[in-house]
Amino acid sequence: MIRFSHVGRGMLGLSLLLGSFAVNAEEAPPVINSGDTAFVALCSLVVLLMTLPGLALFYGGMARTKNVLSILMQVFCTASLMSVLFAVYGYSLTFTDGGSLQSVIGGLDKLFMVGVTKDTVVGTIPEYLYFLFMLLFAAITPAIIVGAFAERMKFAAVMVFMAVWLTINYIPMAHMAWGGGWVFNLGVQDFAGGNVVHLNVGIASLVGAWLLGRRRGFGTPAIAPHNMTMTLTGGSLLWVGWLGFCGGCALAANGFAMLVMVNTMLASCAGALGWMLVEWQHRGRPSLFGAVSGAIAGLVAITPACGYVGPMGSILLGLIAGPVCVWSVDKLKPMIGLDDAFDVFGVHGVAGILGGLLTPVFALTAIGGQGFPEGRDLFDQLLVNGGAILFSIGFSAVTSLIAFKVASALCSGLRVEEAAEVDGLDLTAHGEVGYKYSS
C-alpha cells in the first residue's frame, strides 16, 4: 500500500505518511486536500461494496442451497467483528510507534482511537478517512478465509478464530509491512497487500482445510455450486471494489492512482481470458465459473504489482495468473488432497505468490515498468520479494494454526456434528433458510 514519488517508488507510503506526523509537526501544519479526500472516500465505499455484498454473494453462490445463508452470515458477521476490533485496538497496534517492539508491532497510543479527531490529518486526508480505509482492509481480509472451511465449521468457532487471527496474525503482518516494521524497511515491492492479504489468507485456508477435514461428498457433483448467477454478481462487485482497493492505496487523486486502477482493470480482464482459454482447451467448453475465477486470479496477482508495472505488464501478468490458477485448482488441489472448499489457496494463495515473484520482473523499465529502488537490480529485488513471501508463509501457517486451536479449545471443536452438516448449516446453526419454496 503506497504513495510515493517517481524517485521513491520502492518505499511503502503508508509508513511514510505516518512518519509525516513528526515532519509536519516541525514544518507546516498538514492541509486537507478535498480532491484526495473525495477520491479515497469513494474508494472506501467501493471496498465496502466488495465485502458486503460482493464477497458474501460470490461465496454464497458457490455453496449448496442448504448452506447459502450460513456463508452470507459468516462473511457479514466477520466483517462486523473485525471492524469493531480494529477500532478498539487494531488501528493503534498497526499504525502507531511500538517503541522497542516497533519492528514487529505498534503501540497503544491510539487505543480506543484516542487522539483521532476530525482535525487530525494523515498526508492530505482526514485521519478518520485513513482509519476507515484501513479498517475496510482489516474487515475483508479475514472474511476471505470463510471460503476454505465453508459448510462445515461451527459459527461460534468461526467468530473466535477470526478474533484471534486478526489479533495475532493480521495486525502484526500489517504493521510489519505497512506500519514501519522490519518488512517495510526491506523495501518489498508489494503495493496493495499481496502478502498481508492474499498470500496470508491462502496459507490460513490450507491450515483450516487440513484441521477441519473434507466435507461429506467431497469430490462428487453433490457439492457443486448452487447459483452461478449469485457468484457472478458477487464476483463482479469484487472486481468493482478491487479498483478502489488498489487505487485508493495511492491516497491521492492523481495520475499515479489512475495508473494503478488501469493496471488492476487490465490484469483482471486478462486473467478471465487466460482461464477461459485454458479451460476451453482442457475441458472442451468455457464456463462462467472459470471466467469469474480467472478475473479474481488476475486481481489477486496484480495486487502487489499494480503500483510498479505498466499496462502491458498487467495484461501479461493476468494472462499468466489465469492458467496457473487453473493448474492449482485442477491439479495441485487433488495432489494435496485437502478440501479448500472455494479454492482460497488455489486462487488467493497461488496467485498471491505468483504476483509477488513476478512484480519485479514486470517492474523492469524496459517493458514499461516503474523500475526499482536506487541501487537495486532485478535479482536484488527478487531476493527481497522472495524472502518476504517465505516469511509470510511461515508466519501465517504458525499463527493460523494457533488461532484455529484456540477456537477449537473454546468451542469444543471446530466442526459441526455430522447430522448438522447433512441437514445444512442454515437451519441447524441459524434457524433460517436461504430459500423458501411454496408447495
C-alpha positions in Angstrom: 0.0 0.0 0.0 1.9 3.0 -1.2 2.1 6.6 -2.0 5.5 7.7 -3.4 7.2 10.0 -5.8 8.8 8.8 -9.1 12.2 8.7 -7.3 11.0 6.8 -4.3 8.9 4.1 -5.8 10.4 1.4 -3.7 9.0 2.8 -0.4 5.7 1.9 1.2 3.8 5.2 1.5 1.6 4.3 4.4 4.7 4.3 6.7 5.9 7.5 5.0 2.5 9.1 5.7 2.7 8.0 9.3 6.1 9.5 9.5 4.8 12.7 8.2 3.1 13.4 11.5 6.5 14.2 13.0 7.7 16.1 9.9 4.5 18.1 9.8 4.8 19.0 13.4 8.2 20.6 12.8 7.3 22.2 9.5 4.0 23.4 8.1 0.7 22.1 9.5 -0.9 19.4 7.3 -3.6 20.6 4.9 -6.5 18.5 3.8 -6.9 18.2 0.0 -10.6 18.0 -0.9 -9.9 16.1 -4.1 -7.7 13.5 -2.4 -10.3 13.2 0.4 -13.2 12.7 -2.1 -11.2 10.1 -4.0 -10.2 8.0 -1.0 -13.8 8.3 0.4 -15.2 6.9 -2.9 -12.6 4.1 -2.8 -13.6 3.3 0.8 -17.2 2.9 -0.3 -16.4 0.5 -3.1 -14.1 -1.5 -0.8 -17.1 -2.0 1.5 -19.1 -2.9 -1.6 -16.6 -5.6 -2.5 -17.0 -7.1 1.0 -20.7 -6.6 1.6 -22.4 -7.7 -0.6 -19.6 -8.7 -3.0 -17.6 -11.4 -1.2 -20.7 -12.7 0.5 -22.6 -13.2 -2.8 -19.5 -14.6 -4.5 -19.1 -17.3 -1.9 -22.8 -17.7 -1.3 -23.4 -18.8 -4.9 -20.6 -21.5 -4.5 -22.3 -23.1 -1.5 -25.1 -25.6 -1.6 -28.6 -24.4 -1.2 -28.8 -25.7 2.4 -25.7 -23.6 3.4 -26.0 -20.4 1.5 -27.4 -18.4 4.4 -24.6 -19.6 6.7 -22.0 -18.3 4.2 -23.6 -14.9 4.0 -23.8 -14.8 7.8 -20.2 -15.7 8.3 -18.9 -13.1 5.9 -21.3 -10.4 7.2 -20.5 -11.0 10.9 -16.8 -11.5 10.3 -16.6 -8.1 8.7 -18.6 -6.5 11.5 -16.5 -8.1 14.2 -13.2 -7.2 12.6 -14.3 -3.6 12.1 -15.0 -3.2 15.8 -11.8 -4.9 17.0 -9.8 -2.8 14.5 -11.3 0.4 16.0 -10.7 -0.7 19.6 -7.1 -1.8 19.3 -6.1 -2.8 15.8 -5.6 0.6 14.4 -3.3 1.6 17.2 -1.2 -1.6 17.1 -0.9 -1.4 13.4 -0.1 2.3 12.8 1.5 3.8 15.9 5.1 3.6 17.1 5.8 0.4 19.0 8.9 1.7 20.6 11.4 -1.2 21.3 8.9 -3.5 19.6 8.4 -1.3 16.5 9.9 -3.9 14.2 7.1 -6.3 14.8 4.1 -4.4 16.4 2.9 -0.9 17.0 2.0 0.8 20.3 -1.1 1.7 22.3 -1.1 5.4 21.8 -4.4 5.3 19.9 -6.1 2.5 21.8 -9.9 3.1 21.6 -9.0 5.7 18.9 -7.7 8.1 21.4 -6.3 11.2 19.7 -8.1 10.6 16.4 -10.3 13.6 15.8 -12.0 15.5 13.0 -8.9 17.8 12.9 -6.1 15.2 12.7 -4.7 14.5 9.2 -2.7 11.8 7.5 -1.0 13.1 4.4 -3.6 15.1 2.7 -6.8 13.3 4.0 -8.6 13.4 7.4 -7.3 10.7 9.7 -10.8 9.4 10.2 -10.9 8.6 6.4 -7.5 7.0 6.6 -8.7 4.9 9.5 -11.9 3.9 7.6 -9.9 2.8 4.5 -7.6 0.7 6.6 -10.5 -0.7 8.6 -12.1 -2.0 5.4 -8.9 -3.9 4.6 -9.0 -5.5 8.0 -12.7 -6.3 7.5 -12.4 -8.1 4.2 -9.1 -10.0 4.7 -10.2 -12.5 7.4 -13.6 -12.9 5.7 -11.9 -14.4 2.7 -10.8 -17.4 4.8 -14.5 -18.3 5.2 -14.3 -19.9 1.7 -11.8 -22.5 2.9 -13.9 -24.1 5.7 -17.3 -23.4 4.2 -20.3 -25.7 5.0 -18.7 -27.5 8.0 -17.4 -25.1 10.7 -19.3 -24.1 13.8 -20.4 -20.5 13.7 -19.0 -19.8 17.3 -15.7 -21.3 16.2 -15.6 -19.0 13.1 -16.1 -15.9 15.3 -13.5 -16.9 17.8 -11.0 -17.9 15.1 -11.5 -14.6 13.3 -10.9 -12.5 16.5 -7.8 -14.4 17.4 -6.4 -14.4 13.8 -6.9 -10.7 13.5 -5.0 -10.1 16.7 -2.0 -12.4 16.3 -1.8 -12.5 12.5 -3.3 -9.7 10.6 -2.3 -6.8 12.9 1.4 -7.8 13.2 1.6 -8.6 9.5 0.0 -5.2 8.6 2.3 -3.4 11.0 5.4 -5.1 9.7 4.6 -4.4 6.1 2.8 -1.0 6.3 3.3 0.5 9.8 7.1 0.9 9.7 8.1 -2.6 10.8 11.1 -4.6 9.6 9.4 -5.9 6.4 8.6 -2.3 5.4 12.3 -1.4 5.8 13.3 -4.2 3.4 11.7 -2.2 0.5 9.5 -5.1 -0.7 7.6 -4.3 -3.9 4.1 -5.2 -2.7 1.8 -2.3 -3.4 -1.6 -3.2 -2.0 -1.2 -6.3 0.1 -0.1 -9.4 -1.9 1.5 -10.8 1.3 -0.7 -9.3 4.1 -4.0 -10.1 2.3 -3.8 -12.8 -0.3 -0.9 -15.0 0.4 -1.8 -14.7 4.1 -5.4 -15.9 3.7 -4.3 -18.6 1.3 -2.0 -20.2 3.8 -4.6 -19.8 6.6 -7.0 -21.6 4.3 -4.7 -24.6 3.9 -4.3 -24.8 7.6 -8.1 -24.6 8.2 -8.9 -27.2 5.5 -6.3 -29.6 7.0 -7.7 -29.2 10.5 -11.4 -29.5 9.6 -11.1 -32.3 7.1 -13.2 -32.9 4.0 -16.9 -32.2 3.6 -19.3 -35.1 3.2 -19.5 -35.8 -0.5 -16.2 -34.1 -1.3 -15.1 -34.8 -4.9 -18.7 -35.6 -6.1 -21.2 -33.5 -8.0 -23.2 -33.3 -4.8 -21.2 -30.3 -3.6 -21.3 -28.3 -6.8 -22.1 -24.5 -6.6 -25.9 -23.9 -6.4 -26.2 -20.4 -8.0 -23.8 -19.2 -10.6 -25.9 -16.0 -11.1 -25.2 -15.1 -7.5 -21.5 -15.9 -7.9 -21.2 -13.8 -11.0 -22.9 -10.9 -9.2 -20.6 -11.1 -6.2 -17.5 -11.6 -8.4 -18.4 -8.5 -10.4 -18.9 -6.5 -7.2 -15.5 -7.7 -6.1 -14.0 -6.5 -9.4 -15.5 -3.1 -9.0 -14.3 -2.8 -5.4 -10.8 -4.0 -6.3 -10.2 -0.9 -8.3 -10.8 1.2 -5.2 -8.9 -1.3 -3.1 -5.8 -0.8 -5.1 -6.3 2.7 -6.5 -7.1 4.1 -3.0 -3.8 3.0 -1.7 -2.2 5.9 -3.6 -4.1 8.1 -1.0 -4.3 10.9 -3.6 -6.3 11.7 -6.7 -3.5 11.9 -9.3 -2.2 10.2 -12.4 -0.4 7.6 -10.4 -3.6 6.4 -8.8 -5.2 6.2 -12.2 -2.3 4.0 -13.4 -2.9 1.7 -10.5 -6.6 1.4 -11.4 -5.9 0.8 -15.1 -3.4 -1.9 -14.2 -5.9 -3.5 -11.9 -8.6 -3.5 -14.5 -6.4 -4.9 -17.3 -5.0 -7.7 -15.2 -8.5 -8.9 -14.2 -9.6 -8.9 -17.9 -6.6 -10.8 -18.9 -7.0 -13.3 -16.0 -10.6 -14.0 -17.1 -9.5 -14.6 -20.7 -6.5 -16.7 -19.7 -8.5 -19.0 -17.5 -11.3 -19.2 -20.1 -8.9 -20.2 -23.0 -7.1 -22.9 -21.0 -10.4 -24.3 -19.7 -11.8 -24.3 -23.2 -8.9 -26.2 -24.5 -8.6 -28.6 -21.5 -12.3 -29.3 -20.9 -13.8 -28.7 -24.3 -16.0 -25.8 -23.2 -15.6 -22.5 -21.3 -17.5 -22.0 -18.1 -18.8 -18.8 -16.4 -17.4 -20.1 -13.1 -14.0 -20.3 -14.8 -14.1 -16.9 -16.3 -15.1 -15.3 -13.0 -12.4 -17.3 -11.2 -9.8 -16.1 -13.7 -10.8 -12.5 -13.2 -10.3 -12.9 -9.4 -6.9 -14.6 -10.1 -5.8 -11.7 -12.2 -6.9 -9.2 -9.5 -5.0 -11.2 -6.8 -1.9 -11.3 -8.9 -1.9 -7.6 -9.7 -2.5 -6.6 -6.1 1.3 -6.5 -5.2 2.3 -5.3 -8.7 -0.2 -2.6 -9.6 2.0 0.3 -8.4 5.1 -1.0 -10.1 4.2 -2.2 -13.5 2.8 -0.7 -16.7 -0.5 -1.6 -18.5 1.1 -4.1 -20.8 2.8 -5.8 -17.9 -0.5 -6.0 -16.2 -2.1 -7.8 -19.1 0.8 -10.3 -19.2 0.6 -10.9 -15.5 -3.2 -11.6 -15.8 -2.7 -13.9 -18.7 -0.1 -15.9 -16.7 -2.2 -15.9 -13.5 -5.3 -17.4 -15.0 -3.8 -20.6 -16.4 -1.5 -21.1 -13.3 -4.6 -21.0 -11.1 -6.4 -23.4 -13.4 -3.5 -25.8 -12.7 -3.6 -25.1 -9.0 -7.3 -25.9 -8.8 -7.4 -28.9 -11.2 -4.0 -30.5 -10.5 -2.4 -29.1 -7.3 -5.6 -29.4 -5.2 -6.1 -33.1 -5.8 -2.4 -33.7 -5.2 -2.7 -32.0 -1.8 -6.0 -33.8 -1.1 -7.4 -31.0 1.1 -10.9 -29.7 0.9 -10.3 -26.0 0.5 -14.0 -25.5 -0.3 -13.9 -22.4 -2.5 -10.3 -22.6 -3.6 -9.0 -19.8 -1.4 -5.4 -21.2 -1.5 -5.7 -22.2 -5.2 -6.6 -18.6 -6.2 -5.5 -16.2 -3.5 -2.5 -18.1 -2.2 -1.1 -19.2 -5.6 -1.8 -16.0 -7.4 -0.5 -14.0 -4.5 2.8 -15.9 -4.6 2.9 -15.6 -8.4 2.2 -11.9 -8.3 4.8 -11.2 -5.7 7.5 -13.1 -7.5 6.7 -11.6 -10.9 6.3 -8.0 -9.7 10.0 -7.2 -10.0 10.1 -8.9 -13.5 7.3 -6.7 -14.9 8.6 -3.6 -13.0 11.6 -3.5 -15.4 11.6 -0.2 -17.2 12.5 -2.0 -20.4 8.9 -3.4 -20.5 7.1 -0.4 -19.3 7.5 -0.9 -15.5 8.4 1.7 -12.9 11.9 0.3 -12.0 13.5 -0.5 -8.7 14.8 1.5 -5.7 18.1 3.1 -6.3 21.0 0.7 -6.1 18.9 -2.4 -6.8 18.6 -4.6 -9.8 16.1 -7.3 -10.7 18.0 -10.0 -8.9 18.2 -8.0 -5.7 14.5 -7.2 -5.8 13.6 -10.8 -6.4 15.6 -11.8 -3.3 13.8 -9.2 -1.2 10.3 -10.1 -2.5 11.0 -13.8 -2.3 12.3 -13.5 1.3 9.2 -11.6 2.3 7.0 -14.3 0.7 8.8 -17.1 2.6 8.4 -15.2 5.9 4.7 -14.6 5.2 4.1 -18.3 4.5 5.8 -19.3 7.8 4.2 -16.6 9.9 0.7 -17.2 8.5 1.0 -21.0 9.0 2.0 -20.8 12.6 -0.4 -18.0 13.7 -3.3 -19.6 11.8 -2.7 -22.9 13.5 -2.7 -21.2 16.9 -5.9 -19.3 16.1 -7.7 -22.5 14.9 -6.5 -24.4 18.0 -7.7 -21.6 20.3 -11.1 -21.6 18.6 -11.3 -25.4 18.9 -10.5 -25.4 22.6 -13.0 -22.7 23.4 -15.8 -24.1 21.2 -15.4 -27.8 21.9 -14.1 -28.5 18.4 -14.2 -26.7 15.1 -16.6 -28.9 13.1 -20.4 -29.2 13.3 -22.0 -32.5 14.1 -22.5 -34.9 11.2 -26.3 -34.5 11.4 -26.0 -30.8 11.2 -23.8 -31.0 8.2 -26.3 -33.3 6.5 -29.2 -31.1 7.2 -27.3 -27.9 6.4 -26.0 -25.1 8.5 -28.7 -22.6 7.5 -31.3 -24.4 9.6 -29.2 -26.1 12.2 -26.9 -23.1 13.1 -29.2 -20.1 12.4 -32.7 -21.4 12.4 -33.3 -19.8 8.9 -33.1 -20.9 5.4 -31.8 -19.1 2.3 -34.8 -20.1 0.2 -38.4 -20.9 0.9 -40.3 -22.9 -1.7 -44.0 -22.9 -1.9 -45.8 -26.2 -2.4 
